[in-house]
Amino acid sequence: MLRGKYRWIIAIMVAVLGALFPVAGVVLAEQEQPEENADPGQAVAIEREFMTVIKFANLWEIPMGQLAAKRGSTQVVKDVGTEIAKDHTQLDIDIQKLADKFGVSLPDKATSSQQSWMNEISSKSGAEFDRIWADRLRAAHGTVFGLVAEVRAGTRNDTIRAFAETANVIVMKHMRLLESTGLVDSNHGMFAQASARSTSYPENKLSKSAIVLAIVLGIVMVAGTLLVVRTGTRSGTPTDG
């Protein structure tokens, strides 16, 4: 009898482990298959996100660059603000052309978080204005930089790759300019807080069909394993227990 209990405990363990293999296989298969450009005239999810994020950046960094050019308390801040506003104005023209080419609808106003940063910056003056302005813009550029680099490295579309490379150069340039003011402080959390991304990675989501398939395979594996063990137990001799 005792031996029979052990046999069932082992059987359950085998069933659970066996169920995990098909489930893991479905998960890995779903995540490892990149979204391909089915048509050169279409943009995949991360490329659409990239265009949207660039547009969001333009919507608040252009007016904030222009404000720094007027309100900055030092010539360095004024000059950096002027350069950032100029670059993002051209970037805004280019991103609209790119979005039109691929049929991507872009936002026409900044996010609520970006609006709150603009309100915060606009409420300051003097040295406090310079500090908050440099911190917020440097933090936002840092978070955009990761997405730009990801698209530049991974896109299969030549047109989007060329734009991503241009955007990469501009974002890097702006980070250096903002850091050159001597006002950027990386110790108070603004780098993590001022994230410019608004959507999550589409490749990190499983489809509903993949989830259902994983569950079905797991159930079949458990049921099959238990059936085999039960059949083997019944066919054993009475002395086995």
N, C-alpha and C positions, 0 to 999 in steps of 0.2 A: 504493500500500500504506500509506504513511504517513497519507494522508488518511483511509483506512479506520480506522486505529487511533484517530485523533482523534475520528472519528465515534462509535466505541464508547465512548470515555472520556466524551464529552458525553452519550451515551445513558444511561450508568450514573448520571451525576450527575443527569440529569433524572428518572430512575427513582427514585432515593433521595429527591430533593426532592418528587416527586409522591406518594411513599408517606407522607411526613410530614404532608401536608395532611389526608388522611382520618383518620389517627391523632390528630392535634391536634384535629380536629373532634369526634371521639368523646369525647376527654378533656374538652374544654370543655363539650360538651353534657351530659355526665354530672355535672360539677361545678356548672354554672350552674342546674340545675333543683333548686330547694329542695324539701325534704320537706314536703308539705302535710298539714294535719290532715284526714284523710279523714273523721273522725268527731269531733264536738265533745266526745265522751266519751273520746277517746284523746289521748295525749300523744306527740309525735314524739321522736326520739332525743335531741336536745339539751335538750328539756324534761325528759325522764326523767333525763338526766345532771345537770341543774340541781337537781332535787329530791334526788338522791343526794348531791351535793356539799354542799348545805345541811344535810342530815342528818349527814353526816360532820363538818361544822364544829360542829354542836351537841354531838355525842358527846364531843368533847374540850374545847371551849371552855367548856361549862357547868361541868365539874369544875375546870377551871383558873381560871375566874373566881371560883368559890367558894373555891378555895385561896388566891388572891390576897387575897380579902376577909379571910381569917384570918391569912395569913402575911406579907403585904406589910409592908415596914419603914417605909413612909410612909403618911399618910392618903390621899394622892392615889392611890396604887396600890390601897389597900383600896377606895376609893370607885369607881374605874374597874372593878375586878374585880367588885364587887357589881352594877354597872350591866350589865356584859357578861353575867354569869350570868343576871340577870333577863331581859334581852332575848332571849337564846338559849333560855331555858326556854319563853317564849311562842312563839318562832319554831319550836321543836320541836313544840309542840302544833299550830300552824298547818300545818306542813309534813306532819305525819301525816294531817291532815284532807284536805289537797290530794292527797297520794299515794293515799289511800283512794278519793277521788273518781275518780281516773283509773286506778286499778288498778295502781299502781306499787309494787313491793316495795322497801322501804328497808332499809339495813344496820342491824345492832343493836350493832355495836362499831366503834371507831375503826380507821383504817388502821394498818399497822405503822409508817409514818412518824410519824403522829400519836401513836401510843403511845410511840415513842421520844422525841418532844418532851415528852410528859407526864412520862416518867421523868427526862429531863434537868432539867426545871423543878422537879420534886418533890425532886430531890437537892440543890437549892441553898437557901441561906438568906440573910437580910439583904439588902444592896444587890445582891449577885450574883443573888439570886432575882428581885428587881425588874427588873433589866436583861434577864436571859434571858427572863423572862415577857413583858415588853413587846415585845421584839424578835420572839419567835416568833409571838405573836398578831398583831402588826401585819403581819408578812410573810404570814401565812396569809390575813388579811382582804384584803390587797392582791391576791392571786391570785384569790380568790373573786370579788372586785369585777368583774373583767373578764367572767366568765361571766354574772354577774347582769345586768350592763349589756347584754350580747349578747342574752339572752333577753328582757329588757324591751323592747329596740328591735325585735326580730324576730319574736316570737311572734304568731300569729294568734288565739290563744285568750285571750279576755277575762279569764277567771278566773286563768289563769297569769300574764297581764300584770299584773293587780292585785297578786298576791302578789310578783312580781318587783320591782315598784315599792316595796313595803313593805320587802323584803329589801335593796334598793338603799339606801334611807334608813338602815336599821340598820347596814349594813356601813360606809357613809360615816361615820356617827356614831361607830362604834367605832374607825375609823382615827384620827379626830380626837382621841378620848379617849386612845387609846394614845400618840399623838404629844404630847399635852399633858403626859404624865408627864416629858418631857425625857429619856427613857431610850432612845428608838429610834435606832439607828445604821444608816444606809443604806449604809455603806461596807465592811461585812465580808461581804456576800454572802447574808445571811439572807433578803433579799427574794426572791431567785431560788431559794434552796434550800428554803424552806418552802412549796413549792407545794401547794395543797390539792386540785387537780384530780387525778382518778384515771383518767380515760378520755380518749382522743383525740377530736378532732373527727370525727364520722361523715361530714361533708360533704367531707372531704379524702381519702376513700378511694374508689377506683374499684371497681365491681362486677366479678366474674369475667366476666360476659357482655360488659361493655364492653371489657375487655382482649382477649378472644377476637375480638370484632368488629373492634377496631383492628388486630390482627395480620392477620386475614383480608383486610381492606381494603388494608393495606400490601402484602401478597404479591400480591394481584390487580393493584394499581397497578404494581408493579415488573414483573411478568410481562407485563402488557399493553404497557407502554412498550417493553420489550426486544423483544417480538414485532413491534411496529410498525417499530422501527428496523431489525431484522434483515430484515424483508420489504422495506423500502425500499432496503437495501444490496444485496440480491440483484437487485432490478429495475434497479439503476444500470448504466451502461455500463462496459466494461472499462477505459477510460481514467481513470475516477474514482480508481482505486488508483494 
